[in-house]
Amino acid sequence: MTPRTALLVTAVTLAAAAGCAGRGEDVPRVVVTTDILGDVTRNVVGGQAEVTVLMRPGSDPHSFGVSAQDAALIEDADLIVHNGLGLEEGVLRHVEAARRAGVPALAVGEGVEPIRFTADGSDPARRRVHAIDLTSGKVVRTTSLPQPPNELTGTEG
């Protein structure tokens, strides 16, 4: 199990223990911001929690707006799972308000080191290609491209 998976499982378990004790409900409610994180969360928690995803597939997280119904789901969640890298501008203030009110929130992006990109491809990290073992989540091989890829043609140089 990867550290991120372990963190998510722990957060859901804690939310189940703490959040549902007063309500008398059987299953904790997890609200997830994006469909990709929703898929991951559903696969991690299985049937141990009710997972609600705010954004539909194909939604733009940068311009997504929270409805009154979405805001109520966020406020009433036992756990909120969100990106955490500032990419969900329309949701962030609601997540922060719920967090201040005591709702646990898991910012998944805080557990990774983001790759920074530049318009000209000058970032050396951008020229590295990683092969990852999907069962362990570990990088098994890293190779560097000789020059940054050309954005228009997809070719090198």
C-alpha positions as CSV (number, residue, x, y, z in Angstrom):
1,M,0.0,0.0,0.0
2,T,1.4,3.4,-1.0
3,P,1.7,6.1,1.7
4,R,-1.1,8.1,0.0
5,T,-3.4,5.1,0.0
6,A,-2.6,4.5,3.7
7,L,-3.3,8.1,4.5
8,L,-6.6,8.0,2.7
9,V,-7.7,4.8,4.4
10,T,-6.7,6.2,7.8
11,A,-8.6,9.5,7.2
12,V,-11.7,7.6,6.1
13,T,-11.5,5.4,9.2
14,L,-11.1,8.3,11.5
15,A,-13.9,10.1,9.9
16,A,-16.1,7.1,10.3
17,A,-15.3,6.8,13.9
18,A,-15.6,10.5,14.8
19,G,-18.2,11.8,12.3
20,C,-20.8,9.2,12.5
21,A,-20.8,8.6,16.3
22,G,-23.4,11.3,17.0
23,R,-25.7,10.8,14.0
24,G,-26.4,7.1,14.4
25,E,-25.7,6.4,10.8
26,D,-23.9,3.3,9.6
27,V,-21.8,4.6,6.7
28,P,-19.6,7.7,6.7
29,R,-20.1,10.2,3.9
30,V,-17.0,11.2,1.9
31,V,-17.3,14.2,-0.5
32,V,-14.7,14.2,-3.3
33,T,-14.1,17.2,-5.5
34,T,-13.0,15.7,-8.9
35,D,-14.1,12.5,-10.7
36,I,-10.5,11.2,-10.9
37,L,-10.1,11.5,-7.1
38,G,-13.6,10.0,-6.7
39,D,-12.5,6.9,-8.7
40,V,-9.5,6.5,-6.5
41,T,-11.4,7.1,-3.3
42,R,-14.1,4.6,-4.2
43,N,-11.5,2.0,-5.0
44,V,-9.8,2.6,-1.7
45,V,-12.8,2.7,0.6
46,G,-14.9,0.1,-1.2
47,G,-18.3,-0.2,0.5
48,Q,-17.0,1.3,3.8
49,A,-18.2,4.8,2.9
50,E,-20.7,6.6,0.7
51,V,-18.6,8.5,-1.8
52,T,-20.2,11.6,-3.5
53,V,-18.2,13.3,-6.3
54,L,-19.0,17.0,-6.9
55,M,-17.6,17.4,-10.5
56,R,-18.8,15.3,-13.3
57,P,-16.4,13.7,-15.8
58,G,-15.1,16.3,-18.2
59,S,-15.7,19.2,-15.7
60,D,-13.1,21.9,-15.6
61,P,-11.9,22.1,-11.9
62,H,-10.6,25.6,-12.5
63,S,-14.1,27.0,-13.4
64,F,-16.4,24.6,-11.5
65,G,-18.9,26.4,-9.3
66,V,-20.4,24.9,-6.1
67,S,-24.2,24.9,-6.0
68,A,-26.1,25.3,-2.7
69,Q,-26.7,21.6,-2.7
70,D,-23.0,20.9,-3.2
71,A,-22.2,23.3,-0.4
72,A,-24.5,21.4,1.9
73,L,-22.9,18.1,1.0
74,I,-19.5,19.6,1.8
75,E,-20.6,21.0,5.2
76,D,-22.3,17.7,6.2
77,A,-19.5,15.3,5.1
78,D,-17.5,13.1,7.4
79,L,-14.5,13.6,5.2
80,I,-13.6,15.8,2.2
81,V,-11.1,14.7,-0.4
82,H,-9.7,17.4,-2.6
83,N,-6.7,18.1,-4.8
84,G,-5.0,20.5,-2.5
85,L,-2.8,22.2,-5.1
86,G,-5.0,25.2,-5.6
87,L,-6.5,23.9,-8.8
88,E,-10.1,23.9,-7.6
89,E,-10.6,27.6,-7.1
90,G,-14.4,27.4,-7.0
91,V,-14.5,24.7,-4.4
92,L,-11.7,25.7,-2.1
93,R,-13.5,28.3,0.0
94,H,-16.2,25.8,0.8
95,V,-13.6,23.1,1.7
96,E,-11.8,25.6,4.0
97,A,-15.1,26.7,5.6
98,A,-16.0,23.1,6.3
99,R,-12.5,22.4,7.6
100,R,-12.8,25.4,10.0
101,A,-16.2,23.9,11.2
102,G,-14.4,20.7,12.0
103,V,-14.9,18.5,8.9
104,P,-11.7,16.5,8.2
105,A,-10.2,17.3,4.8
106,L,-7.6,15.3,2.9
107,A,-5.6,17.5,0.4
108,V,-4.2,14.7,-1.8
109,G,-1.7,17.0,-3.6
110,E,0.1,17.7,-0.3
111,G,1.5,14.2,-0.5
112,V,3.2,14.6,-3.8
113,E,5.9,16.9,-5.3
114,P,4.3,18.6,-8.3
115,I,6.3,18.9,-11.5
116,R,6.8,22.6,-12.5
117,F,6.5,23.4,-16.2
118,T,7.8,26.3,-18.2
119,A,6.6,27.5,-21.6
120,D,9.9,26.9,-23.3
121,G,10.5,23.4,-21.7
122,S,13.6,24.6,-20.0
123,D,12.8,22.8,-16.8
124,P,15.1,19.7,-16.6
125,A,12.4,17.8,-14.7
126,R,10.2,18.1,-17.8
127,R,12.7,16.2,-19.8
128,R,12.7,13.2,-17.5
129,V,10.5,10.2,-18.3
130,H,9.6,7.8,-15.5
131,A,8.5,4.2,-15.7
132,I,6.3,3.4,-12.7
133,D,5.4,0.0,-11.4
134,L,1.6,0.4,-10.9
135,T,1.4,-2.3,-8.3
136,S,3.9,-0.7,-5.9
137,G,3.7,2.9,-7.1
138,K,7.5,3.1,-7.3
139,V,9.6,4.5,-10.1
140,V,11.5,1.6,-11.7
141,R,13.3,3.5,-14.4
142,T,14.1,7.1,-15.2
143,T,15.4,8.3,-18.5
144,S,16.1,11.9,-19.8
145,L,15.2,13.2,-23.2
146,P,18.1,14.9,-24.9
147,Q,16.0,18.0,-25.6
148,P,12.6,19.2,-24.5
149,P,9.8,18.0,-26.7
150,N,8.4,20.4,-29.3
151,E,4.9,21.4,-28.1
152,L,3.5,21.7,-31.6
153,T,4.8,18.6,-33.3
154,G,5.4,16.3,-30.4
155,T,8.9,15.7,-31.6
156,E,12.2,16.4,-29.8
157,G,14.2,19.5,-30.6
